[in-house]
Every structure is written in C-alpha cells, then in structure tokens.
Amino acid sequence: MSTKKLKKYGDIKVPAQSLMPPDKDGYLTKQGGSIKTWNRRYFILKGPHIYYYKTPRDQVFTGRIDLEPASTVKEEPGRKKPNLFAIQTQKRTFYMYPDKPEEMKDWLDAINKAISTSKPLPPSTQNSEPVTEKKEEPRKNTTPAQKPAPGANIPPRDRLSLAKQEVKFLKNEESKVLEFWQIWSESIPPREELTTEGNIEFHVAASADMQKLTWRTNGPQNIFIQKMVDFFWNVGAPESEIDRLNDVGALINPIRIGSWIDMSGKGGMDGGWYFPVDIPIKLTLEASDAGEAVNKFGEWCDRHEISAAFAVGRDMGAAPPRQTEVRFKLPGNEFEDQLRVGLDAYVTFGFPPIPDDAIKIMREGKAKVSSATPLCMSVITSSEGFVRIGLLQPKPSTQSVVSLCTLAGGNSQDLASFEASVSNSGSEGPLYVEYQYLMKGFGYGVYKEGFDIVFHYHVGSETMDQ
C-alpha cells in the first residue's frame, strides 16, 4: 500500500456476472500470497484468466491469475489439504482446492485447456495477485534495479534487503548499525533446513519518521535455536542471558522461536529473542525480571481477566536492566470496551495518555476492530520499572497512515516507498499501527522517548517449496 495515486485490481470494476457464461466457475479454497491463510473464494475461468471474488455478486474481483503458455497446473497429493492442486505461473505458485475430488479433475481439465489455447501476454498485463502500482517518479537515490516490479514475487528475505535500502541511515557502508543488521540477517536459517510442515516468518516495524526500525524473524525451534545462540554470542550477549533463554524455553517449550533487532538513526542497536506462541500470562511473568513493574502488570491482567499472551520476548543487550515484552489481545467485543481497557493500562502503569488527536484518528478507523481482530497491547517491563507501552490497532486505513505520519512528524511518502519494498504482490498496508510511548530515561540518547507512531508489516513467509 502506498499513500498516494495507487491502482489495485480491486479498484477495477469487472462484475462477476459480466464474465458469464464462464469456461468454468465455482467455489475454491485458496492459500493467500504474503500471509499463508486459506480463504474461500468464487473462481471464474474465462479465456486465459482466472478471476476470483468473495461472492458471485461482487462488482470487483479480489485477484486474477493470468495463464501463459508456460503455465502448468497439477494435483498436489500427499499434503494435508484434500483435493489440493497448484497453478504455476511465471510470477508464483497458487494453491487451492475444491470440496470434492471430481471437482478438482474438472478444474484441472478446464485450466489445462485454457493454457493450451493461451497466447503470450504483453508485459504490462502479466500480473499474478492484486497489485499495487506506484505512480510517483522513482526516487533519485534508487536505481530501477533496486525496485521490485509491481506484483513481482520477491522472496521475503530479499524484501528485507530491499526495505533496508530505503532506510537513509543504513546507506553508509561503514555504519556499525548496518554491520549489525548484516550479522543478524546472516543468522536466519536457510529455507532448505525447513521440513514440509515448517515456515519462516519475516516482519518489520518502522516509526513514522523512519528513524527507528525493528526487524523480526521466527520459525521452528529446531532450526532456529543454534543459529540464534550463535548470533547472540557474536554480538556480545552475556552468557547469563543465553542461559536465561534456555531456562525460559524449557519452561514454555515453544514450537516456534525467533530473534529481533532494534536500530535507530542515532546509532541505537539492540537485539533479543521472542516466542510467537500462545502463552499463559503467568508464564510470561517468569520470563520477566522481578520488581514493582512486573507485579503491577500481573495484578492489572488479573483485574481485567487477561489470561493469555500471543508473544513474549526479551532483550539480550550487554548491560542491564533487562527488558521483557509481552503482547496480548485486549478483552471486549466492542472497540470502545477494548480501548477503555487499553487506556486504563496507560494510567495504571504511569504513562501519559495517548494524545487526543491520535485517539480521534484511531476512532475514525475503528471499523476494522472487532472481537475477532481486536486492539492489542505491547508492555515492556524491567527491574527498574515500566519501559514502554503500545496500543496496537489492526489494519489502519491509507488515510489513517497519512494522518498519523503527519501527527508524528514523519513523511508519508518516505514510508510509502519503504512499504512498497516490504510488500509482495500488492500491499494491504500495515498489519498494525502502534500508539507507543517510551518512558523517559530508557531511550539512552539513541531512541526517541515519549509518544511515537510505529507501523508493523508482515514481509512474508518462506516454506521449503518456495
């Protein structure tokens, strides 16, 4: 998602009914592109194109698969999904399945027929998923070779490199921060070590002014643990904290683990581990250093009946105090109920309130917040007190992103350029916007203290087959 002059497939009106009679149509369950979820969609094969919609009554299509002479379609037996088949194009592989095996055979026959009669498409129309095309002129300090083509299926770790090139303070080849990033990126296990059931996830978060970034990756514990430990040794993490990682890991026994690094334009560097799995709040407290802050956090969670987190992590810096982050969903079926609990945390933990202008923007974008996709929180504690708090709102709108950038003193065009590099096959924007506050004294002269806006992105997922 960019913030200006965009065009997506979903903006183009091609009513499903206008494609009737089809060469083949019906419901299939399809795997997503960047985020590997499965969604039921209504597919229409018409000539060399396969359109898919949420319903057969839709006026615009969710996506389109363009079939070329080199495309293939084949059954994918041996996987957990029944009747699964794959369509391979020049851009990517699409996985989908119908409800019945005989329907799969009909789809294979119809698609093979369409491929055999297709003609090469002009380069301007060879798109795979809904794509986002930037209309602005290329930035002067970025060559065309560094930019992915619209809809290009760039592997996630390559997207990380593209995103890094959009960060001004990482352009200095002599930078210690750049060296830190390179050591971390080289510690990520290669996808060849994955099994058929595993995947490696990549995430990045950027402040509105692009002066602070957090890079995160996670995957199966068995392939991550040793490379993570080696990385921590290489960057000077104390042995006691590596032992702490082993102790907490034995207590929680997470299926997935990951590493993260923070950096700032003022030379800030930090890193640590995290477990992106459902964890009882009581166990997250075991990962934290004892003190008034963690006690107050536990009591607050009890009062609001918050019993589980979806991630816990800890920093591995060379000097104390150690910081432990807990991420969790806010309770309540309505936006205002969730917001009320979140704002209570700011007061209870001694943070200033979120600015009124930010709350106003948050409320204007509340349509995407529900009990299924609730507001979330990030709370960081240490033995010396609360470090940072963040209220995370899912899927902010394009207008919200622009408004929040302005509010936080950032440039929405710089963020848009960064976002275009992060995103694959068309962007749906940030996963979350975080209304964040770093307590005074914990910025150490290199991180912005006080209120800030941070955007969180899912860069992609690697599997053994990619």
C-alpha positions as MATLAB code, in Angstrom:
seq = 'MSTKKLKKYGDIKVPAQSLMPPDKDGYLTKQGGSIKTWNRRYFILKGPHIYYYKTPRDQVFTGRIDLEPASTVKEEPGRKKPNLFAIQTQKRTFYMYPDKPEEMKDWLDAINKAISTSKPLPPSTQNSEPVTEKKEEPRKNTTPAQKPAPGANIPPRDRLSLAKQEVKFLKNEESKVLEFWQIWSESIPPREELTTEGNIEFHVAASADMQKLTWRTNGPQNIFIQKMVDFFWNVGAPESEIDRLNDVGALINPIRIGSWIDMSGKGGMDGGWYFPVDIPIKLTLEASDAGEAVNKFGEWCDRHEISAAFAVGRDMGAAPPRQTEVRFKLPGNEFEDQLRVGLDAYVTFGFPPIPDDAIKIMREGKAKVSSATPLCMSVITSSEGFVRIGLLQPKPSTQSVVSLCTLAGGNSQDLASFEASVSNSGSEGPLYVEYQYLMKGFGYGVYKEGFDIVFHYHVGSETMDQ';
ca = [
       0.000    0.000    0.000;
       1.244    3.412   -0.871;
      -0.373    6.578    0.353;
      -0.973    8.327   -2.961;
      -2.134    7.650   -6.529;
      -2.496    3.881   -6.326;
      -4.223    1.385   -8.528;
      -5.188   -2.130   -7.453;
      -7.013   -4.913   -9.222;
      -9.669   -4.433   -6.564;
     -10.253   -0.899   -7.890;
     -11.151   -2.197  -11.367;
     -14.821   -2.985  -11.925;
     -15.234   -6.369  -13.577;
     -18.554   -7.653  -12.221;
     -18.621  -11.403  -11.827;
     -21.839  -11.552  -13.819;
     -20.143   -9.851  -16.780;
     -17.966  -12.962  -17.210;
     -20.946  -15.219  -17.770;
     -21.115  -17.729  -19.310;
     -17.739  -18.858  -17.933;
     -15.452  -21.599  -19.150;
     -15.553  -22.889  -15.589;
     -16.683  -21.431  -12.266;
     -17.271  -22.371   -8.644;
     -16.007  -22.018   -5.102;
     -12.409  -22.986   -4.236;
     -10.397  -22.504   -1.076;
      -7.164  -20.645   -1.899;
      -3.964  -20.024    0.011;
      -3.016  -16.362    0.451;
       0.093  -14.750   -1.015;
       2.053  -12.939    1.717;
       0.057  -14.277    4.660;
      -0.477  -18.024    4.258;
      -4.083  -18.243    5.350;
      -6.769  -20.185    3.466;
      -9.806  -18.294    2.148;
     -12.884  -19.486    0.293;
     -13.334  -17.559   -2.961;
     -15.567  -17.738   -6.020;
     -13.416  -18.502   -9.094;
     -14.307  -17.796  -12.717;
     -12.180  -19.127  -15.581;
     -12.681  -17.017  -18.704;
     -10.230  -17.452  -21.560;
      -6.625  -17.176  -20.284;
      -7.656  -15.542  -16.991;
      -8.926  -16.884  -13.685;
     -10.733  -14.203  -11.667;
     -11.656  -14.700   -8.055;
     -14.221  -12.895   -5.930;
     -15.536  -13.105   -2.406;
     -19.036  -13.794   -3.774;
     -20.515  -14.294   -7.291;
     -22.384  -10.994   -6.804;
     -19.253   -8.837   -6.403;
     -18.596   -5.931   -8.775;
     -14.781   -6.013   -8.392;
     -12.504   -9.011   -8.219;
     -10.151   -9.818   -5.350;
      -7.459  -11.157   -7.649;
      -6.655  -12.574  -11.058;
      -4.384  -15.357  -12.274;
      -3.087  -14.857  -15.811;
      -2.371  -18.108  -17.635;
       0.522  -18.170  -20.110;
       1.723  -20.938  -22.452;
       4.426  -21.820  -19.882;
       1.935  -22.113  -17.011;
       1.204  -25.526  -15.516;
      -1.485  -26.997  -13.294;
      -1.164  -30.243  -11.373;
      -2.581  -32.191   -8.469;
      -0.678  -31.906   -5.164;
      -1.200  -35.277   -3.405;
       0.347  -36.059   -0.042;
      -0.490  -32.719    1.537;
      -2.920  -32.179    4.389;
      -5.433  -30.259    2.269;
      -7.837  -32.563    0.356;
      -8.154  -32.247   -3.440;
      -5.295  -29.727   -3.493;
      -3.904  -28.572   -6.831;
      -1.345  -25.944   -7.852;
      -1.209  -23.442  -10.701;
       2.337  -22.411  -11.583;
       2.825  -19.117  -13.473;
       5.917  -17.042  -14.175;
       5.195  -14.982  -11.056;
       4.283  -17.552   -8.387;
       2.510  -20.781   -7.493;
      -1.139  -20.660   -6.427;
      -2.533  -23.408   -4.198;
      -6.272  -24.127   -3.989;
      -8.766  -26.931   -3.571;
     -12.479  -27.674   -4.187;
     -14.797  -29.556   -1.853;
     -14.946  -32.762   -3.934;
     -12.301  -34.780   -5.850;
     -14.379  -34.845   -9.045;
     -14.447  -31.029   -8.985;
     -10.648  -30.996   -8.864;
     -10.482  -33.104  -12.045;
     -12.907  -30.740  -13.802;
     -10.782  -27.731  -12.811;
      -7.550  -29.413  -13.963;
      -9.076  -30.236  -17.348;
     -10.529  -26.738  -17.839;
      -7.305  -24.946  -16.810;
      -5.133  -27.191  -18.995;
      -7.402  -26.395  -21.938;
      -7.101  -22.654  -21.220;
      -3.306  -22.904  -21.011;
      -3.063  -24.788  -24.311;
      -5.015  -22.065  -26.125;
      -3.439  -19.061  -24.377;
      -1.137  -16.587  -26.084;
       1.811  -14.752  -24.517;
       0.586  -11.708  -22.620;
       2.061   -8.211  -23.032;
       4.446   -7.457  -20.141;
       2.125   -4.754  -18.804;
      -0.659   -7.292  -18.137;
       1.333  -10.156  -16.673;
       0.203   -9.815  -13.069;
      -0.485  -12.604  -10.613;
      -2.178  -11.251   -7.461;
      -3.910   -7.902   -6.926;
      -1.022   -5.478   -7.364;
      -0.149   -2.025   -6.197;
       1.472    0.221   -8.772;
       3.339    3.325   -7.701;
       2.573    6.346   -9.871;
       5.231    8.639   -8.487;
       8.560    9.081  -10.240;
      11.335    6.833   -8.866;
      13.360    8.352   -6.068;
      16.605    9.848   -7.351;
      18.766    7.832   -4.982;
      17.211    4.480   -6.008;
      18.054    2.778   -9.293;
      15.367    0.806  -11.141;
      17.268   -2.416  -10.484;
      16.752   -1.988   -6.761;
      12.981   -1.690   -7.077;
      10.754   -4.748   -7.444;
       8.391   -4.691  -10.411;
       4.731   -4.307   -9.438;
       3.450   -7.704   -8.364;
       6.916   -9.292   -8.545;
       7.167  -12.394   -6.392;
      10.311  -11.430   -4.482;
      11.351  -13.863   -1.691;
      10.791  -12.408    1.803;
      14.425  -12.205    2.823;
      15.180  -10.362   -0.409;
      12.348   -7.997    0.516;
      14.184   -7.313    3.769;
      17.220   -6.201    1.767;
      15.089   -4.005   -0.469;
      13.469   -2.428    2.578;
      16.877   -1.843    4.166;
      17.918    0.164    1.089;
      15.026    2.557    1.746;
      16.411    3.457    5.198;
      18.614    6.525    4.915;
      20.773    5.814    7.945;
      21.607    2.327    6.583;
      23.148    3.657    3.373;
      26.555    4.295    4.983;
      28.689    1.242    4.194;
      30.884    1.995    7.228;
      27.918    2.082    9.607;
      28.079   -0.151   12.687;
      24.290   -0.331   12.559;
      24.449   -1.732    9.007;
      27.047   -4.275   10.125;
      24.729   -5.291   12.974;
      21.860   -5.768   10.506;
      24.040   -7.913    8.259;
      25.177  -10.163   11.121;
      21.549  -10.647   12.152;
      20.282  -11.344    8.608;
      23.021  -13.928    8.072;
      21.914  -15.722   11.257;
      18.480  -16.534    9.799;
      18.355  -20.251    8.891;
      18.145  -21.037    5.155;
      14.785  -22.323    3.968;
      16.486  -25.565    2.860;
      16.532  -26.571    6.530;
      12.733  -26.486    6.721;
      10.521  -29.559    6.612;
       7.267  -29.746    4.650;
       5.302  -28.535    7.685;
       7.518  -25.593    8.682;
       7.901  -21.991    7.567;
       9.998  -18.927    8.365;
       8.196  -15.638    9.026;
       9.597  -12.159    8.462;
       8.291   -8.906    9.992;
       9.493   -5.321   10.198;
       8.253   -2.262   12.089;
       9.137    1.351   11.291;
       8.477    4.569   13.171;
       6.584    7.272   11.280;
       9.778    9.314   10.826;
      11.764    6.219    9.710;
      14.319    6.840   12.459;
      13.696    3.584   14.328;
      13.178    0.101   12.909;
      12.631   -3.339   14.375;
      13.324   -6.444   12.298;
      11.896   -9.815   13.378;
      12.048  -13.382   12.122;
      10.785  -16.644   13.580;
      10.426  -20.277   12.680;
      10.585  -23.847   14.005;
      12.560  -24.125   17.227;
      14.729  -26.991   15.992;
      16.302  -24.997   13.139;
      16.408  -21.583   14.858;
      17.840  -22.232   18.313;
      21.501  -22.847   17.495;
      21.787  -20.029   14.944;
      20.104  -17.654   17.386;
      22.527  -18.560   20.149;
      25.476  -18.150   17.779;
      24.173  -14.691   16.803;
      23.892  -13.622   20.440;
      27.431  -14.822   21.129;
      28.702  -12.936   18.059;
      27.207   -9.616   19.187;
      28.407   -9.921   22.790;
      25.313  -11.032   24.699;
      26.218  -12.134   28.246;
      26.289  -15.852   28.975;
      23.760  -15.398   31.788;
      21.155  -14.168   29.281;
      21.798  -17.076   26.935;
      21.218  -19.357   29.915;
      18.009  -17.414   30.625;
      16.835  -18.107   27.065;
      17.382  -21.824   27.636;
      15.601  -21.749   31.005;
      12.545  -19.867   29.736;
      12.487  -22.049   26.637;
      12.409  -25.165   28.791;
       9.568  -23.682   30.848;
       7.391  -22.665   27.879;
       8.670  -25.188   25.289;
       7.546  -23.096   22.296;
       7.101  -24.715   18.900;
       8.364  -21.522   17.256;
      11.056  -19.094   18.339;
      12.620  -16.025   16.789;
      15.094  -13.181   17.033;
      14.692   -9.428   16.687;
      16.899   -6.380   16.366;
      16.188   -2.686   17.001;
      18.113    0.167   15.416;
      17.895    3.937   15.190;
      19.253    6.796   13.117;
      21.293    7.894   16.150;
      23.232    4.633   16.257;
      20.963    2.689   18.600;
      21.313   -1.105   18.435;
      19.620   -3.797   20.477;
      18.519   -7.368   19.933;
      16.890  -10.308   21.595;
      14.632  -13.336   21.309;
      10.880  -13.869   21.268;
       8.380  -16.717   21.294;
       5.430  -16.009   18.919;
       3.103  -18.568   20.501;
       0.101  -18.521   22.828;
       1.402  -18.357   26.400;
      -0.365  -18.024   29.772;
       0.300  -14.590   31.265;
       1.665  -16.249   34.409;
       4.450  -17.855   32.359;
       5.345  -14.549   30.694;
       5.967  -13.165   34.176;
       8.544  -15.927   34.686;
      10.461  -14.534   31.711;
      10.485  -11.057   33.304;
      12.795   -9.632   35.953;
      11.226   -9.321   39.391;
      10.182   -5.881   40.536;
       7.304   -3.497   41.105;
       6.529   -3.172   37.383;
       6.035   -6.879   36.693;
       3.976   -7.245   39.884;
       1.708   -4.367   38.866;
       1.389   -5.772   35.353;
       0.324   -9.169   36.700;
      -2.265   -7.583   39.017;
      -3.651   -5.452   36.183;
      -4.032   -8.528   33.945;
      -5.893  -10.340   36.741;
      -8.218   -7.379   37.224;
      -9.144   -7.312   33.540;
      -9.238  -11.119   33.222;
      -6.417  -11.196   30.685;
      -5.017  -14.705   30.993;
      -3.009  -15.264   27.799;
      -0.447  -13.560   25.585;
       0.375  -14.286   21.952;
       4.089  -13.436   22.243;
       6.798  -12.877   24.828;
      10.342  -11.646   24.200;
      13.437  -10.329   25.950;
      16.444   -8.197   25.071;
      19.986   -9.574   25.118;
      21.927   -6.336   25.460;
      25.299   -6.316   27.143;
      24.172   -4.096   30.032;
      21.171   -4.278   32.385;
      18.391   -3.567   33.091;
      16.902   -6.385   31.034;
      13.637   -5.688   29.274;
      10.814   -8.184   28.687;
       7.996   -7.548   26.208;
       4.564   -9.181   26.416;
       1.989   -8.848   23.632;
      -1.664   -9.704   24.196;
      -5.182   -9.055   22.914;
      -7.455   -6.671   24.762;
     -10.750   -8.100   26.058;
     -14.173   -6.916   24.955;
     -16.487   -7.392   21.997;
     -16.666   -3.703   21.077;
     -13.985   -1.212   20.085;
     -14.770    1.203   22.930;
     -14.603   -1.617   25.511;
     -11.165   -2.650   24.267;
      -9.978    0.953   24.091;
     -11.147    1.596   27.656;
      -9.028   -1.302   28.953;
      -6.023   -0.183   26.920;
      -6.200    3.406   28.133;
      -6.513    2.151   31.694;
      -3.127    0.462   31.273;
      -1.502    3.808   30.424;
      -2.867    5.314   33.621;
      -2.167    2.294   35.848;
       1.415    1.887   34.660;
       2.235    5.597   34.966;
       2.402    6.582   31.269;
       0.988    9.828   29.862;
      -2.268    9.347   27.927;
      -2.353    8.908   24.161;
      -2.792   12.381   22.572;
      -6.381   13.334   21.748;
      -5.573   13.825   18.052;
      -4.255   10.250   17.866;
      -7.330    8.891   19.658;
      -9.516   10.716   17.161;
      -7.707    9.084   14.217;
      -7.937    5.722   15.967;
     -11.687    6.068   16.437;
     -12.154    7.068   12.790;
     -10.537    3.761   11.793;
     -12.336    1.575   14.318;
     -14.370   -0.266   11.643;
     -11.699   -2.956   11.321;
     -11.558   -3.602   15.064;
     -13.754   -6.371   16.490;
     -13.614   -9.289   18.887;
     -12.088  -11.332   16.038;
      -9.439   -8.691   15.229;
      -9.163   -6.751   18.479;
      -6.941   -3.987   19.700;
      -3.754   -5.440   21.163;
      -1.109   -4.222   23.581;
       2.628   -4.415   23.997;
       4.009   -3.878   27.505;
       7.730   -3.850   28.322;
       8.904   -4.121   31.922;
      12.274   -4.162   33.665;
      13.543   -4.407   37.224;
      13.748   -0.581   37.199;
      10.137   -0.001   36.143;
       7.926    0.129   33.077;
       9.907    0.774   29.895;
       7.428    1.075   27.054;
       3.757    0.626   26.276;
       1.992    0.376   22.939;
      -1.622    0.119   21.824;
      -1.819   -1.773   18.520;
      -4.707   -1.158   16.129;
      -5.134   -3.644   13.238;
      -5.218   -2.677    9.580;
      -5.128    1.137    9.611;
      -6.603    2.784    6.519;
      -4.466    4.647    3.985;
      -5.844    7.959    5.237;
      -5.070    6.992    8.847;
      -1.468    6.201    7.883;
      -1.049    9.610    6.226;
      -2.671   11.432    9.148;
      -0.601    9.595   11.749;
       2.633   10.249    9.837;
       1.839   13.942    9.877;
       0.952   13.830   13.567;
       4.245   12.124   14.452;
       6.371   14.395   12.270;
       7.074   11.798    9.585;
       6.975   11.893    5.783;
       4.232    9.620    4.399;
       5.985    9.394    1.016;
       9.169    8.018    2.608;
       7.066    5.486    4.479;
       5.184    4.581    1.277;
       8.449    3.903   -0.542;
       9.636    1.711    2.331;
       6.284   -0.088    2.394;
       6.374   -0.797   -1.353;
       9.711   -2.579   -0.900;
       8.460   -4.604    2.050;
       5.244   -5.748    0.371;
       4.880   -8.569   -2.117;
       2.269   -8.882   -4.886;
       0.371   -5.791   -3.791;
       0.170   -4.348   -0.317;
      -2.751   -4.247    2.038;
      -0.928   -1.818    4.289;
       0.415   -2.277    7.806;
      -0.772   -5.181    9.915;
      -0.896   -2.795   12.876;
      -0.280    0.784   13.795;
       1.142    1.116   17.298;
       0.469    4.148   19.503;
       3.669    3.854   21.507;
       5.235    5.610   24.487;
       8.850    5.104   25.647;
       9.423    6.126   29.239;
      11.932    8.891   29.890;
      15.388    7.531   30.691;
      15.043    4.392   28.580;
      15.999    5.969   25.250;
      19.681    6.164   26.292;
      20.203    9.110   23.927;
      19.680    6.990   20.784;
      15.947    6.177   20.818;
      13.080    8.672   20.787;
      11.490    8.984   24.217;
       7.855    9.919   24.699;
       4.999    9.372   22.254;
       5.582    7.876   18.804;
       3.745    6.110   15.982;
       5.071    2.788   14.691;
       3.806    0.760   11.708;
       4.115   -3.046   11.709;
       4.401   -5.042    8.462;
       4.356   -8.724    7.569;
       7.110   -9.105    4.971;
       6.323  -12.705    4.045;
       6.654  -16.379    4.789;
       9.135  -18.913    3.401;
       8.379  -22.608    3.012;
      10.525  -25.469    1.817;
       8.827  -25.423   -1.591;
       9.345  -21.710   -2.304;
];
